[in-house]
Amino acid sequence: RRKVGKGGVVTEETIKRGLEYIRENGSIRDVLLSGGDPLLLKDRAISQILEALRAIPHVEVIRIGTRVPVFLPQRITPELVDILRHHHPLFMNIHFNHPGEITQETERAVSLLADAGIPLGSQTVLLRGVNDRPEILKGLFLNLLRLRVRPYYLFQADLVSGTSHFWTHPLRGLEIFRQLWGEISSLAIPHFAIDLPQGGGKVPLIPSFIRELTGDEISFENFEGKKVVIKNLWRTEPW
């Protein structure tokens, strides 16, 4: 958000230096093209970047992070898809926040990508007043699966200045997660995560279903709040 709208942040020269860095570091096997939005580049520029990455022997996987299929689905053309299909293994994560974003145009764009053999995932941000209810996220995740898009991440909103009206408490997200776990297939449930500030990285936020652990018993609470106790037959130390 600090950089959006400012020119000169990403240039042909910075892209060239990035490719040189990847080329010189043999430990890099997975490269993410993110943004801004890389699919706003012209077809030729996208093709050149992908070809350069595919020419690097140690780069095994290429990923693209984009919101274009949602806000500009007309950009997903057969010509663009033909470029992408020639650089497998190539994965794409699309940013969906609400089931209302799934339109006929979006479905067409996503189908073109899926038919090209591109594994599709979705990243969603939990936003207060927009999608912070279980029924909304349930509708989104189930519809994404129908479109062959695997829900991948549900993110706690970043604490960026000027966006506090969208922030939810992490415990709200965990409660939504707990409810979803009992209502839909685990295939439709993404990782709930927070991107820690100061370069702390992404960490998963997971509701705990273990309530008590003793030498003899393990006490669980399921998604309905029902307590289930089983004998601790393992008895070895968990570590």
C-alpha positions in Angstrom: 0.0 0.0 0.0 2.9 2.4 0.7 4.2 1.9 -2.9 1.0 1.6 -5.0 0.8 4.5 -7.5 4.4 5.5 -7.2 6.4 5.2 -10.4 9.9 3.7 -10.6 9.5 1.1 -8.0 9.6 -1.7 -10.5 11.4 -1.1 -13.7 13.1 -3.1 -16.4 16.3 -2.6 -14.6 15.0 -3.8 -11.2 13.5 -6.9 -12.9 16.8 -7.6 -14.6 18.7 -7.3 -11.3 16.1 -9.6 -9.7 16.6 -12.2 -12.4 20.4 -12.0 -12.0 20.1 -12.5 -8.3 18.0 -15.6 -8.8 20.4 -16.9 -11.4 23.3 -16.5 -9.1 21.7 -18.2 -6.1 21.3 -21.9 -6.7 19.3 -22.5 -3.5 16.3 -20.7 -5.0 13.9 -23.3 -6.4 10.5 -21.5 -6.1 9.9 -18.0 -7.5 6.8 -15.9 -6.8 5.8 -13.1 -9.2 3.7 -10.7 -7.2 2.9 -7.0 -7.3 1.4 -4.7 -7.8 -0.1 -7.2 -10.2 2.2 -9.0 -12.7 -0.7 -9.8 -15.0 -1.1 -6.1 -15.7 2.1 -6.3 -17.7 1.8 -6.7 -21.5 1.9 -10.3 -22.8 5.4 -9.8 -24.2 6.8 -8.6 -20.9 5.2 -11.6 -19.0 6.5 -14.0 -21.6 10.0 -12.6 -21.4 10.1 -12.9 -17.6 8.8 -16.4 -17.6 11.2 -17.5 -20.3 14.1 -16.0 -18.3 13.1 -17.9 -15.2 12.6 -21.1 -17.1 16.1 -20.8 -18.5 17.5 -21.0 -14.9 18.1 -24.7 -14.2 17.5 -24.6 -10.4 14.2 -22.8 -10.7 11.6 -25.6 -10.4 8.4 -23.8 -9.6 6.9 -20.5 -10.7 4.0 -18.9 -8.9 1.9 -15.9 -9.8 -0.1 -13.9 -7.3 -2.8 -11.9 -8.9 -6.2 -10.3 -8.5 -6.7 -9.6 -12.2 -9.2 -12.6 -12.8 -11.5 -10.9 -10.2 -11.3 -7.1 -11.0 -10.3 -7.3 -14.7 -11.3 -10.8 -16.0 -11.2 -9.6 -19.6 -7.4 -9.5 -19.2 -7.4 -13.3 -19.1 -7.3 -13.9 -22.9 -6.5 -17.1 -24.8 -3.3 -15.5 -25.9 -2.2 -14.8 -22.3 -3.2 -18.3 -21.2 -1.2 -19.8 -24.0 1.9 -18.0 -22.8 1.4 -19.3 -19.2 0.7 -22.9 -20.2 4.2 -23.2 -21.7 6.0 -22.6 -18.4 4.7 -25.4 -16.2 5.0 -26.2 -13.3 3.3 -22.8 -12.9 0.8 -22.1 -10.0 -1.5 -19.2 -9.6 -3.1 -17.7 -6.4 -6.0 -15.4 -7.0 -7.2 -12.9 -4.4 -10.9 -13.4 -3.7 -12.6 -11.8 -0.7 -16.3 -12.3 -1.2 -18.6 -14.6 -3.1 -20.1 -11.6 -4.8 -16.9 -11.3 -6.7 -17.6 -14.5 -8.5 -19.3 -13.3 -11.7 -19.9 -14.9 -15.2 -16.8 -13.0 -16.4 -14.7 -14.2 -13.5 -15.9 -17.8 -14.0 -14.9 -17.6 -17.7 -11.4 -16.3 -16.9 -10.8 -18.9 -14.2 -12.0 -21.7 -16.5 -9.5 -20.7 -19.1 -6.7 -20.9 -16.6 -7.8 -24.2 -15.1 -8.3 -25.7 -18.5 -4.7 -24.8 -19.3 -3.6 -27.1 -16.4 -2.6 -24.3 -14.1 -3.3 -25.2 -10.4 -5.3 -22.4 -8.9 -5.5 -21.3 -5.3 -7.2 -18.4 -3.6 -6.0 -16.0 -0.9 -8.6 -14.1 1.1 -8.2 -11.4 3.7 -10.6 -11.4 6.7 -12.3 -8.0 6.6 -14.6 -6.6 9.2 -18.1 -5.9 7.8 -17.2 -7.5 4.5 -16.6 -11.3 5.0 -16.2 -11.8 8.8 -19.2 -14.2 9.0 -19.0 -18.0 8.7 -21.8 -18.1 6.1 -20.1 -15.6 3.8 -16.8 -17.5 3.9 -18.5 -20.8 3.5 -20.2 -19.6 0.4 -17.0 -18.2 -1.0 -14.9 -21.3 -0.3 -17.5 -23.7 -1.7 -18.0 -21.7 -4.8 -14.2 -21.5 -5.4 -13.9 -25.3 -5.2 -16.7 -25.5 -7.8 -14.5 -23.3 -10.1 -11.5 -25.5 -9.4 -9.8 -23.0 -7.2 -8.5 -24.4 -3.9 -8.9 -22.0 -0.9 -5.2 -21.6 0.1 -4.9 -18.7 2.7 -7.2 -16.7 4.9 -5.2 -13.9 6.2 -5.6 -11.8 9.2 -5.6 -8.2 7.8 -2.2 -6.4 8.0 -2.0 -3.6 10.5 -1.5 -1.0 7.8 -2.2 2.7 8.6 -5.6 3.8 7.3 -7.2 0.4 7.2 -8.2 -0.1 10.9 -11.9 -0.1 10.0 -11.3 -3.5 8.3 -9.4 -5.1 11.2 -10.9 -8.1 13.0 -9.6 -9.7 16.2 -7.6 -12.9 15.6 -9.9 -14.7 18.0 -12.8 -13.8 15.7 -11.1 -15.6 12.8 -10.4 -18.6 15.0 -14.1 -18.8 16.0 -15.1 -18.7 12.3 -12.6 -21.4 11.5 -14.0 -23.6 14.2 -17.5 -23.3 12.8 -16.4 -23.9 9.2 -14.5 -27.0 10.2 -17.7 -28.8 11.1 -19.7 -27.7 8.1 -17.6 -28.1 5.0 -15.0 -30.4 3.6 -11.4 -29.8 4.7 -10.6 -29.4 1.0 -12.5 -26.1 1.2 -10.8 -24.8 4.3 -7.7 -22.7 3.8 -4.8 -22.0 6.2 -5.7 -19.1 8.6 -2.5 -17.1 9.0 -1.1 -13.8 10.1 1.9 -12.1 8.3 3.9 -11.0 11.3 5.4 -7.5 11.1 9.2 -6.7 11.1 9.8 -9.6 8.7 8.5 -12.2 11.1 6.9 -14.2 8.3 3.6 -16.0 8.0 2.5 -18.1 10.9 -0.7 -20.3 11.0 -3.4 -19.6 13.5 -5.1 -22.9 14.4 -8.0 -23.5 16.9 -7.0 -26.0 19.5 -9.4 -28.9 19.9 -7.4 -30.5 22.7 -8.7 -29.3 26.1 -6.7 -31.4 28.5 -3.9 -34.0 28.3 -2.9 -36.3 31.1 -1.0 -39.5 31.3 -4.2 -41.5 31.0 -6.6 -39.4 28.9 -6.9 -36.8 26.2 -9.9 -34.5 26.4 -11.1 -33.0 23.1 -13.8 -30.5 22.3 -15.3 -30.8 18.8 -16.7 -28.1 16.5 -20.1 -28.4 18.3 -18.5 -27.8 21.7 -19.1 -31.4 22.6 -16.5 -32.9 25.0 -15.0 -36.3 23.9 -12.4 -38.1 26.1 -10.3 -40.9 24.8 -7.7 -43.0 26.6 -4.1 -42.0 26.1 -2.8 -45.2 24.6 0.3 -43.5 23.1 1.9 -42.6 26.5 5.2 -41.6 24.8 6.4 -38.1 25.1 5.1 -36.0 22.2 8.6 -34.8 21.3 
